[in-house]
Structures are given as structure tokens and as C-alpha cells.
Amino acid sequence: MKIGIHDIAAATGSLVLDLAEIATNTGTDLAKFHRGIGQFEMSINTVDEDIVTMAARAAKPILDRHGSDNIRTILFATESGVDQSKSAGVFLHGLLGLPGNCRVVELKEACYSATAALQFAVAMVARKPEEKVLVIASDIARYELDSSGEPTQGGGAVAMLVSADPALFEIEPATGLWTSDVMDFWRPNDRSTAVVDGHYSMQVYLDSVGKAWSDFQQAGGNSFDEIDYFCYHQPFTRMAVKAHRRLTEICEVEDVDASVATLEPTMIYNRRLGNSYTASVFFALLSLLDNSENLAGKRVGLFSYGSGAVAEFFTGIIPEGYEKHLRVAHHAEMLDQRTNIDYADYRARHAAYDELTGSYETERQTNGDYRFAGVVDHKRQYRNAE
Ligand code: COA
């Protein structure tokens, strides 16, 4: 039985900061951002948006198309959770008015957990093929102002409907795994921004490519030549290029530049979104699907990395007729309808984030259909935006 991604849709914040704003105001050469890290813009959330409202915005087109019948599980993957106890998925379930006969949980392991969610979903559908699982990856990447991670912030959500006989991506059984207890990036409970040892995190990421690939080979996975496209976790898009160069070295690929060039369609969305943590590798897949032609029958390898660290390499096949199920115009609008903000506005919003404590109401600012309206008696308030 074929199982995998039957539908996929995405959302991001309502605002955008052009990295030229950071370059000009900090005296940084813009080429460092464009060429050095491969980033051009980053999505910024309004005060009334969070991982739940972005998730709702991403999932809505999927529910409109397929209904909620047979979705008995929602797996919400995030590393920017809004509550230590209650799953962001339950807030989402309420906001979207989904039926009660459903199990809902949140999963966490830095930027990796949505891949675990996807694999868990595949296993659940294998057990009950008539059921569908809604997998959500939603994150907001925040680093301290003036830190080296600052230009690699961003955010977004990807919603995926996992089912039997999928229309978009048939996930294959072989998978390569790697876990190692390291401190390259983490966010203690008392912090709203991540602590990161940036260069060390790149080193661990690259080491994990080799480890997960080696396990993938031992698990009976395809050879390098049998994989047509590679989608990597993209904390910044140059990281995908570095990762692919590492893999081509391991696999002794002759024409490395030609192989690296095949990454191009996987990086179009993330260059403009910034880092979306758990969603990032799926934005790479979505970018490939939306921005390439004639993908039917092609095999795609996905490398997922979450600091801390867990990594997984797996593959899938794109079925015939997949293109009829895409939402290319919707995702172009997602990026183009964001409102540009300047450096001063960005900094003010970043600083104001930590001042929101106790009970408060948020101003209506989002251009989306769902709002985070504030907090009353420690309870987060979510609403449909009128
Ligand atoms: N023109 C072109 N390229 C330039 C440049 C210029 N003027 N100035 C610098 N660069 C290049 C550097 O050579 C480097 O490329 P290389 O790695 O291929 O050598 C790249 O731009 C980044 O420069 P660097 O000095 O390493 O940047 P940094 O120390 O300020 O920060 C990160 C880079 C990624 C460490 C930082 O953004 C970070 O901590 N990000 C968050 C953590 C993260 O994303 N980790 C990834 C694994 S999960």
C-alpha cells in the first residue's frame, strides 16, 4: 500500500523584512546575506499571529478541499510552543472547529519533529488505511537582536494531510536515522529566544548528513544516483548547498556543480521566508513541487535535522497527476501579500514581544483569517478575524 502526503498547504506571517534593511542599518555587506547565507527576506509575525494562527491558515485550504471526515489524529510539530502543557494542536482543533473524535498531540525536537510526525502518521495509516492524519509543522524562529543568528530568523507553517494512495508524495519505507546528545542550539524554559552555537551547529548538521546517509544505506535505501532531487532542512539556504556538497563527497559524485544546481527549486520559498524550523524541510519540498515541472515519477530525498540533535534521511516518489493538486498561486500570494516593514519597526516589534505578560489584548494587525487576541487569566484567546 502506498502512503504519504495527499495534500500540502502553507502559511506565513503577515509582515516581511528585507535583509537589506539589516545590512544598511548595521553596516553589513548585503552580499554576506545574499551569497554567504543565501537569504533575502524574513517573515515577521504581527502581534496577533502565532504558531497556532499560522497553522490554522495553512490547514484551512486542506480542510476546505477534503473535509475533516476520517481525520482522527492531529500531530502538531513545533519548537516554539505556546504552552508547557496544552498542545498547540488542541488550540488549533478548537479554532478550526474540528470534530471531537480525534486525538491531538504536540511533538518537539528542534527542527526535526515534523519528520517524526510524518513517519508516525504513515505508521498510523498503515494500521488503519481508511483514516487520515493531519500533520502540522509551525514555528517562529527568534534570535536575540544584534546576534549572529538575527538574519536567519523567520517563520511559517506547513500543513500536510497523510493518507493511503496519496496524490502528492508516496513515502518509501527505508529511512536513515541519527541521534547524538549535543548542545548546538536550544531554548531553556525561561527564554523567548534560542541559545545557539552557530558554527558548531553547522558542523553537527554536516556530520549528521553523513551519519543519517550511512544508516539509510544500511537500511536498504536507494543509491545517490537513484534520487532525482534532494530537499534539506534550510535554516538558511546556503546550508542546503553545504549539506549537498558533503553528500556528493561521501558518494563520490563526479559533476558536483550540476548536482548542486538541482537544489535551486527547493530554495525559492525559504530564501524569502527565513528559517521556519520544523517546517523548513517541507517548505523545501513544497518549493520544489510548486516551482518545477514534470516531476511525476521522480524520487525525492529529504534530509531533516533538528539541533540537539536528531537527523533523518528518507525518500518518496511523486505520483502521476500530482500537479493538479498544487496551490501555486496561493503560495505566491502568501509571500507577495506580506507588508514590508523597516528596520526600526522590526526592532520595536522584536523588543515588544517580551513585554507581553499577564493579561493583555492584541491589536488587530494580521491579514489572515485567524487571530491570537491576547491572554485573559492565563488563557490564550483565539478568534476568527472578522
Ligand atoms: N560577501 C559574501 N560572503 C560573505 C561575506 C561577504 N561580504 N561576508 C561573509 N560571507 C560568508 C562567509 O564566508 C560565510 O560563508 P562560508 O560559511 O561558506 O564560509 C557566510 O557568509 C556566513 O559568514 P559567517 O561569518 O560565518 O557568519 P556569522 O558568523 O555571522 O553567522 C551563522 C553565520 C549561520 C553561524 C549564524 O547566522 C547563526 O548562528 N545562525 C543560526 C544557527 C543556524 O542556523 N545553524 C545552522 C544549523 S541548524
Boltz pocket constraint, residues with backbone or C-beta under 6 A from the ligand:
constraints:
  - pocket:
      binder: B
      contacts: [[A, 29], [A, 31], [A, 32], [A, 33], [A, 35], [A, 36], [A, 37], [A, 148], [A, 149], [A, 150], [A, 151], [A, 152], [A, 196], [A, 197], [A, 198], [A, 199], [A, 201], [A, 202], [A, 205], [A, 235], [A, 236], [A, 239], [A, 305], [A, 307]]
      max_distance: 6.0
